[in-house]
Every structure is written in structure tokens, then in C-alpha cells.
Amino acid sequence: MHAASHGKGGVHLVRIDRDGPVHHITDYTVSSAIRGDLDRIYTHGDNSTCVATDTQKNITFSLARDGVGTPEEFALKFGRFMFSEWPEIVTGGRWEVKKVDWDRIVGDHGPHNHSFVRSGKEERYAVVQAEGKDFHIVSGLKELTVLKSSGSSFVGYPKGTYTTLAETTDRIMSTDVSAWWEYNTLEADFDAIFDSVRHIILTEFAERFSMALQNTMWAISSRIIDTHPEIDTVRLQCPNNHHFVVDLSPFGQDNPNVVFYAADRPFGDITSEVVRTGTTPTPAAWTTIPSFT
């Protein structure tokens, strides 16, 4: 055996905070996996070190009884519990928490105390990994879909036999942002930092004139690192969701940049990794995290 892990994936946990008449909902999907003295489970059918995946599912719910905290805090709590419960077995692991948001329903009488509607498809992530008893946190988001109808150009690129794309100084730019960032600490205001990172992504996308999507990605990543000393590495994946101006001349019409064909395939697949000067990404933190590049 070169490497092995086992755990429970996709445990959908919903916790309702009922302190008072106004309820609050937390919606997490939790995946756990331990590493350690597992070889004989595979090679000999010896289950004496096999902490059942069903057990890990039950632990997910038990740990939520008295509160879950942020995704990062809950993943750390889970990992530390596994080390303390089975110190002779567990030497590492991976604990992932995906969060989706619910908005309070606003009816004729204002925001409802205990009724909610799911927000968009955006998802928040936290992945805690451990090697030995060294814990690492990588947080992120996926499916943050953004579009700007102006403020973007694409000119000056190499042209040759196979180039058909026309230069443009005013185009639609749209993408589905996936972002991951590595913390250099286990103690931080994770909710506040997440909100700030998301704000930076949206602000740089909206307010900066973009010479290319890559240019915007650099601006986003470098500002995140400059703003947050707790973050040393930022990875982005931003597919370029193309919008092409439709030629209406066959119908005797002009098209002053108002009618577009939105092509979901193929798409520009654009990735980046930006690292704080003087640091390097921690390999143990990024194991199982998409590299994009």
C-alpha cells in the first residue's frame, strides 16, 4: 500500500438555531476521511483499525449538537476529535465542509421568522487537512457567476493562420469564479475574511477595466494577499463564458452591441496561482485540492 484513506462523504447537515422567535439556519455538507494505520484493512481484511464510515457520519451530527461555527471551525473540530478519539489509528486526514446559504422569505408582513428560500448556486468551502498533528486550512468558493456588460477589452494578441477572433475594445465579460486560498494560521475571523475576499472578487471584477480576464484575476489575487496577512496563496479558476455579438445583417438590421449569443461551450479555461513573496504553498494543505494548473 502506498496511500489510503477512508471516510464518509456528502453528509448533509442542517442545524437550526432556535434561540428566540427568529430562527437561523446553517446548511453544511460534510465529508470526512482519515489516514493512518490502515494498510491491513486492505491487504489482510483486518478491520481492527477501520473506523467505520457510518461512525464518522454519526460523529458529524453529534458534533453539531451544541453549535457548528464557521465551516473552518467545524472542520477543525471534527479533525481534532478524530485524533483524540483514536490516537493509535489516526495520523492524518481530510475534513471538508461545503456551505450553502438560505435567505429569509420576505412576505407581506416583512421577513419571516422561520421560513427561508435557497440562495443562488454559489457554494462556500473549507478543507482542513492534517499530517501528523499539523493542521492546515484552505478555504474557497465555487460557482460565483458574474457578468459585466462593458468595461472589458481584448486586443493585441498574436494573430496567424487560424485566428478568426476580432479585436474588441468593449465586450461582455462573464465567468464562474472558483477560488481557493490557504491560511497561515488556525485562528482567524473566518466569516469576516470570507466576506472580504468575496467583496474583493466582486469589486475588482466590476470596477477595474479589464484588458483580459487574466488581468482581472491577477488584480483579485494580489489584492486578497495584500489585504489579508493570514492568506499566503490564492488559486483561481475562471472560465471565460463567451458572449458573441450576433450578425443581424441578413435580416436587414444593425446590432449596436445589444444582441449576443451566449456560448456555454467551448469556453476559455483560465487558471492562476498567486503566492505571497517569500512563501510557498504548503503541500500538505493542497493535497486533494484542485490545482487548476
Phi, psi and omega in degrees: 000127177268320180201151179200153171205159171207152182183197181242127180254150171068037176280112185272110184249125174240126179240133179252123173273113185253026179283093182101177185288338180265113182272157178228138185247138172237126185239105181242144165246119191248134174234134180233148175205131179257154172236153179157221183280077188242353191303317186290341174300318182279314191275334185233359184067025181266108186268015185294341176246016184266093174290109191305143178297329176295324176299318180294326174298314181296323179297323178307311182288321180297318181293340181275350186306317186253022176118152183247334184068202179285165176305319180296316181294320181291320179296318177297317179301316180297311181299315180295325177297317182296321177295319183285329183280324182229063184296336181277352182245311191276122175242358179181182179169180181220128180229118184244137176233122174255131180245135169240151186258150172239136176262147177289133178291132177254113180254200181298335184250021177096190181300132183278145185292328187215033176230138190223160174228138182297140175285192181293192187276359179300142181230141175257142183231150165220133177235119175254129178233149181227138169233120194064227176248021175269115181262147179224145181238127169238125179247165181186184175214156178224158172061037172272096186272125182227155179208136170237135186271357176200182178081025179213140176227170172208102182220165172080014182272159180299144180231142181205202185304323188260009180276121174239345183291127179275144175295152178212142177255001178207108185218164168284136171235127183218147179202164172248103187284127164245129183224140173230143176219142183261129175274147173258015180214156174260357181238112180199164173275084190297322179297315181296320180292318177302312180300320180293316179299316180298319178298318179298315179303311183291319182293312181296322178297315188282316194265340182269130173292129187256125174278343177186157178301325178300321180298320178291320180297320176298316181299318179297309186295315182293325178291322177301313182293320179294327184279327189238103178295346179282350185245128181249335184225136177230126174246136178232143167232122185225091175298138179274105181277097190291141171233115184256135176295127182278133176282108180262004184299328176300343181255010179074026182236152170269172177218091182281055175065041182239336182244127186229150169262116180270110184261114179278342176212142349287167181228153174289126182256102191240128184227160178202155171224122179242132187235138177301137179304132179089001178236166173225151176300142180277115184305319182294334179285329188259358175301127181078358175271136180304130180277336183069317186261000000 
